[in-house]
Amino acid sequence: MTGSLWQARPPRALVVFDVNIYLDVARILGPAATWDAFLELAVKHANEPLPHRRDAALDSLRALAISKSGKYEPGVKLEIWFGQHLDDTTYFKLIQDAGAADRVEDCGFGWAAKDADDFMELLVDPFWCEDDNFVSGDPIGYETPPLDHEDGCVYAIARDAGSENYSYERFCVTRDVDFRNAALKGDIEVMHPHEWVAHVRGKISNGNPMSRMIPKRVDAPSVA
């Protein structure tokens, strides 16, 4: 493809969701998750304040729901990208024993393998498989330090994602405060789920840009 043809292609935006975003949704829906239940919750909580006052996990659900539409600002498509590292880690946390770590946040969900398989097929894989938006292989951590290995792998997926035929605005969405607030050199903007929802809503509505500005540092969202 010639340079002139590449430049003629409209820009795109892409987002990579951290493992904790998918696990938030898994916790809300439970092992008998269905697509209808996902959509029902997304509609039910769509107009509630950001961040959600009762359960920040609902912001994760809303972040996935608004991104699945593929809508961004006029003329710009939004793509959700995934990766082998995210796939493997999400699945592992779903089947990991619920008491397999000293800290609660490091424990798994204790799901049966079939329930984990169904969740991955229903609510994780469909976000990328239709367009093959997938980064294969186990990435070498990017910006580590200041990021730890796991966050660095997620950041690397966002760096490596995308088609070579397009220029991208790149985002990571995470509930990890240290990841969100890290001083990173890459051109990937890191947001919390409620920030991402507000950002995409602003882009779709083409509202006042000042209303979509994201602070440099934020406190941890509340968790029920």
N, C-alpha and C positions, 0 to 999 in steps of 0.2 A: 504494500500500500504506500502510495507516495505521501510526502509530507503535507502537500496541499489538501489531499483528501482527508488525512488524519485531522488537520486543523479545522476542517469544515464540520466535523462531527460535534454535536452539542456536548457540553460537559455533563458529567454525572456525579452523583453522590453515593457513597457506600458507607455502611455501618457494620461493625462487628460487635456482637453482644458477648460480654463476659459470661463465664460459666454460671456465676451467681445469679444472672438474670433468668436463665432457663430453670435453675433450681428454685428460684422464687415461684415461678409458675407451677412447677411440679408440686411444691408444698401447698399451694392454694388449691389446685385441682385434685391432688391425690392420685393414687395408683390406678384408679378407674377413669382417668382423664378422657374426655371426648372433645372433639372440635366444637360441638354445639355448646358445651359447658364453657369453653374458652371464649367463644363469641358472646355468650350470654353475660358473662362477667365483664367483658370489655364494654359492652353496651350499657350495662347497669352502672358502671363506675366512670363512664366516659366524661361526664360533666362535673364530677366531684373535684374539689380543689387540688392543686399541685403545690407541694407534694401531698400525697394522701395523708390525712390526719390520723388514721387508725392503723394502717398497715402499708408500709412502704413497698411491700412485695406487689401490691396492686399497681404501683407505678411501673414495675417491670413488665407486668402483663400489658398495661396500656402502651408501653414503649414498643413491645413486639407487635401489638395489634395495629398501631398507626403506621408502622414501617412496612407491614405486609402489603399495604395498598400500593406501594411503589411510587406514591405521590410525594413530590418535594416542591420546589418552586417552579413556576411556569417554564416549560421546555426542558426541565431537568428530571431525569429518572433517578429514583432512589433504589439501590440494590442492597440486599442483606447478604453478607458473606459469612461463611463458616470455615472450619478447618478441622483437620484430623485431630489435632491436639484438643480442640474444644469438644469434638465428638467423643473422643476417648475419655476425657476427664468428666464430662457430664454423665456419661453412662456409668463410669466407675462410682461416682458419688451416689447415683441412684441405687446401685446394688450394694454399696458398702454398708457394713453393719452399723446400725444406728448408735452403737456404743463403742465404736472402733477407734476412738481418739480421746485424748484427755480433755480437750476443749470442745464445747458444744458445736462451735462453728466449723470444726474440723471433722465432725462425724458425718456419716452417710445417712441415707434414708431407709436402708434396710428393705428395699423393694425386691420382689421376686424378679428373676431375669425376664420373664414374659412381660410383666408390667413395665419394666424399664424399656424393653424393646418396643412395646406399643407406644410409650410416651415419645421415644426418639422418632419413631415413624410418623406419629401424629402431629407433634408440636415442635420438633427440632428439624429433622431432615427436610420437610416440605418447604422450609424457609429458604433453602438454597438449591435443592436438587432440580427444581424445574428449569433453572437457567444454568445449572452446573456452576454455581457460585461457591466454589470450594477450593481451599488451599490444602493440597495434600502434603504429607510428610510431617515430621516433628520439627518445628522451627527452632532455630537458635534464638534465645532471648534477645530482644532489642531494647536498648536503654536500660540495661541491667549492670550496675546500679544506675539510677536510684530504685528502679523496679526490682521486685523479686523475680524468681524464675518463672512462676506461673503467669504473673502479669506481663512480664516481658515477652512470653510466648503469644499471648493475646495481642499485644501491641505489634508484634512481628507479623501476625496474620493480617492485621489491618494495613500494615505497610506493603505486604506482598499481594494483597487482594486486588481484584480489578482486571479488566481486559486491557491489553497493551494498546488497543485502538482508541481508548478514551482517556481524557484527563479527569481526575476525580477530586472531589472534596471528601476527606476521609474522617471518620468518627469511630470512637470506641465508646460503648455504654457499659458502665459498671456500677455496682453498689459499694465497691471498695474505696474508702475515703483516701487512703494513702495513694492509690493508683490515680484517683481523680485529682488530687492536689500535687502530685509529683511535678517537679520542674523538668519537663521533657523537651528534647531538642527536635523531635520529629515533627512533621507537618500534619499530625493526626490529633484532632481535638477530642479530649476525653470528657465525658459528661456523666452525671447521674441520670437514672431513668426519667425522673420528673423533669429534669432540664431538657432532655432529649424530646420528650413529648411537647413541651412548650416551644422548643426550637422548630420542630417539624410543623406544628400548627401555625406558627408564625410564617414559615416559608410558604406553606400551602395557601394561607390567606393573604400573603404578600402585604402584611401589616407593617407598622412602624418598626424599622430596624432597631431602634433604641429599646423597644420593648422585649427584644430577643437577646440582649446582651447577657453573657454568662459571667458570673463573678470568678475571680482568679482562685479563690478558695471558698470551700463550703463546709459546713458542719455535717456530721453523719446524719442521714435520714433516720427518723424514728422507726423502730421495728416493734410490732405487736408482741 
